Amino acid sequence: MKVTLGPELAPHFHEPVSWQIWDAKYRYREGTQLRDQTIEDTWRRVAQAVAAAEPETERARWAERFYQVLYGFKFLPGGRILAGAGTRHRVTLFNCFVMGIIEDSLEGILDSLKEGALTMQQGGGVGYDFSTLRPAGTRARTTGTIASGPVSFMHIWDATCATLLSTGVRRGAMMATLRCDHPDIEAFITAKHQAGVLTHFNLSVQVFDAFMEAVRRDLDWPLVFPAASLESEPLGDRPIVYRRWTGTDRPVPCRILRVVKARALWDAILRSTYDYAEPGVLFIDTINRVNNLAYREYITATNPCGEQPLPPYGACNLGSLNLTRFVRHPFTPEAALDWEGLRETVAVAVRLLDNVIDVSGFPLPAQAEQARATRRIGLGITGLADALIMLGLHYASEEARRLAAQLMRTICYTAYRTSIALAREKGPFPFFERERYLESPFIQALPEDIRQGIATYGIRNSHLLSIAPTGTTSLLANNISSGIEPVFAYRYTRHVLNANGERQSYTLTDYALRLWHQLHGETAALPEAFVDAQHLDPFEHLKMQAALQPYVDGAISKTINVPPDTPFSTFRQLYDWAYDHGLKGCTTYRPSAVRGAVLEVVSGSMGESTHCCSIEREAD
């Protein structure tokens, strides 16, 4: 299908929807006055804004270098950076946050709600661990009233998010997590089974190694809560176990309130996901075991899309390398990656994201303190599937996984070497403790020269890598495949909101398919590399995620598309495989009649109608 482009779209936009995304989300306006006349103005604005963190004599040079990696969508900063950098808008440049620990009192709950509202008002998505809230049916210590449980309070957050949306704030995104040993875990699992409930939340269960062992051994599983919070309860001689609870730095005595079969609870989690696509699963011990800052933080939540496990008040500072821009001679026998160009872009992108920390505002002082003390960034990739197609590689092939792993390894090592150089120039992140940082399993697996560099000079950023879903920014970049996802479909209908808040529908063509047609004509037969998400075995999705995880110190946002006729027994095996292969979490999507589709495959294209939830979960 040939798209006729007006002069306002050329030369950077190949599809009208890409111009629309820019105009609605990222184009700088002051009232009715347009400040960005072209996308090049947007790139220039962002480049100059982040270069302000450099010494005055160096700003012009770095502004130009930043502009060059932004030009042509080679590097895609997070949506908040594109929308907010260099503007007069009072917004944060960080996409998402994990909020502080919710104190188990009405005052504490309302304080946390206020913090979340202020963060969402400035454009940040929020993640919460609700495990600190006492289970339904227990008594509050001070008032003697009966607690309604964490799920009931999630409805207040959901209503607040909806209210903020009605005032013109961008689409809200929230993550709620709950421990798998919390007494209200069953209510959490089924919280979204009713249509229209908690629509602004993604849900994930914190799953521990001990729970997985209990599942496999078919053991009992105690549901517990800290005993100190249950002093007014007539619990008799119910036994005590010790657990490290959210907000504690060591195991504390917890009272066993109920006992369930671990395998039955696990099946309930997975059955809900099988039927309703939620909750997701966070393998929380894996997350903490390989955390570079395990010596000073305990993580129990992630940002709304799951690519950044974060401590209380931690923040996501995201950007993605557009891999399609590094394929030379696509669809020819000479097709190859520009490795040197990739490394050069990584080095500049790391510096750009590091500068964002210094030029961004923050909704809360605690968020600013956490971001500046750890200097976390999340450099990732997008367009992987399209790049593989352009190189003639089938997404499910071993060769594709090897190349993808080589790509991520190159990005990882280059990013770490760049951060070491930045530490030598500007100083390491304030929470850096040399010996303890070097003990991290992730750091231990890096090459000797990187570990020696950290030992000698320190490192500028505690974490450097995460892979986001990049749904909107990938549309901006001419509908490249998003994140590490396979192509959803080669032609599909997408519904987006314009600058006036009106819903518009666009029929989109995948970037790689459009390029193939330009080079070979629309009647040329497609190579075997053109495979979409619906025609891949779910385990092939997981294998790609597993191939990249060793080179990502954050996490990977990935939705495993599962055919509707997949037996539950096979579905269950996906999660066992993910856990056994060291993944930090797992999110699946099996099409169902109870869920509508945001993406609708055009008749005659490859694939069937379904909803790729990772695209809509992105908070950019």
HELIX and SHEET records of a PDB file:
HELIX    1   1 PRO A   16  ILE A   21  1                                   6    
HELIX    2   2 TRP A   22  TYR A   26  3                                   5    
HELIX    3   3 ILE A   39  ALA A   51  1                                  13    
HELIX    4   4 GLU A   56  GLU A   58  5                                   3    
HELIX    5   5 ARG A   59  LEU A   70  1                                  12    
HELIX    6   6 TYR A   71  PHE A   73  5                                   3    
HELIX    7   7 GLY A   79  GLY A   84  1                                   6    
HELIX    8   8 LEU A  106  GLN A  121  1                                  16    
HELIX    9   9 PRO A  150  SER A  166  1                                  17    
HELIX   10  10 ILE A  185  ILE A  189  1                                   5    
HELIX   11  11 ASP A  209  ARG A  216  1                                   8    
HELIX   12  12 ALA A  227  LEU A  230  5                                   4    
HELIX   13  13 ALA A  262  TYR A  276  1                                  15    
HELIX   14  14 ILE A  284  ARG A  289  1                                   6    
HELIX   15  15 LEU A  323  PHE A  326  5                                   4    
HELIX   16  16 TRP A  339  VAL A  359  1                                  21    
HELIX   17  17 PRO A  365  THR A  374  1                                  10    
HELIX   18  18 LEU A  384  MET A  390  1                                   7    
HELIX   19  19 GLU A  398  LYS A  426  1                                  29    
HELIX   20  20 ARG A  434  LEU A  438  1                                   5    
HELIX   21  21 PRO A  441  GLN A  444  1                                   4    
HELIX   22  22 GLU A  448  TYR A  457  1                                  10    
HELIX   23  23 GLY A  471  LEU A  476  1                                   6    
HELIX   24  24 TYR A  511  HIS A  520  1                                  10    
HELIX   25  25 ALA A  533  HIS A  535  5                                   3    
HELIX   26  26 PRO A  538  LEU A  548  1                                  11    
HELIX   27  27 GLN A  549  TYR A  551  5                                   3    
HELIX   28  28 PHE A  568  ASP A  580  1                                  13    
HELIX   29  29 CYS A  613  ARG A  617  1                                   5    
SHEET    1   A 2 ARG A  29  GLU A  30  0                                        
SHEET    2   A 2 GLN A  33  LEU A  34 -1                                        
SHEET    1   B 3 PHE A  75  PRO A  77  0                                        
SHEET    2   B 3 LEU A 318  ASN A 322 -1                                        
SHEET    3   B 3 GLY A 378  THR A 382  1                                        
SHEET    1   C 8 ALA A 315  CYS A 316  0                                        
SHEET    2   C 8 CYS A  96  VAL A  98 -1                                        
SHEET    3   C 8 GLY A 125  ASP A 129  1                                        
SHEET    4   C 8 MET A 174  ARG A 179  1                                        
SHEET    5   C 8 PHE A 201  VAL A 207  1                                        
SHEET    6   C 8 GLY A 280  PHE A 283  1                                        
SHEET    7   C 8 GLY A 585  TYR A 589 -1                                        
SHEET    8   C 8 THR A 559  ASN A 561  1                                        
SHEET    1   D 3 ASP A 220  PRO A 226  0                                        
SHEET    2   D 3 VAL A 252  LYS A 261 -1                                        
SHEET    3   D 3 ILE A 240  ARG A 243 -1                                        
SHEET    1   E 2 ALA A 301  THR A 302  0                                        
SHEET    2   E 2 PRO A 309  LEU A 310 -1                                        
SHEET    1   F 2 VAL A 327  ARG A 328  0                                        
SHEET    2   F 2 ALA A 336  LEU A 337 -1                                        
SHEET    1   G 3 ARG A 503  THR A 509  0                                        
SHEET    2   G 3 ARG A 491  LEU A 497 -1                                        
SHEET    3   G 3 LEU A 599  VAL A 601 -1                                        
END                                                                             
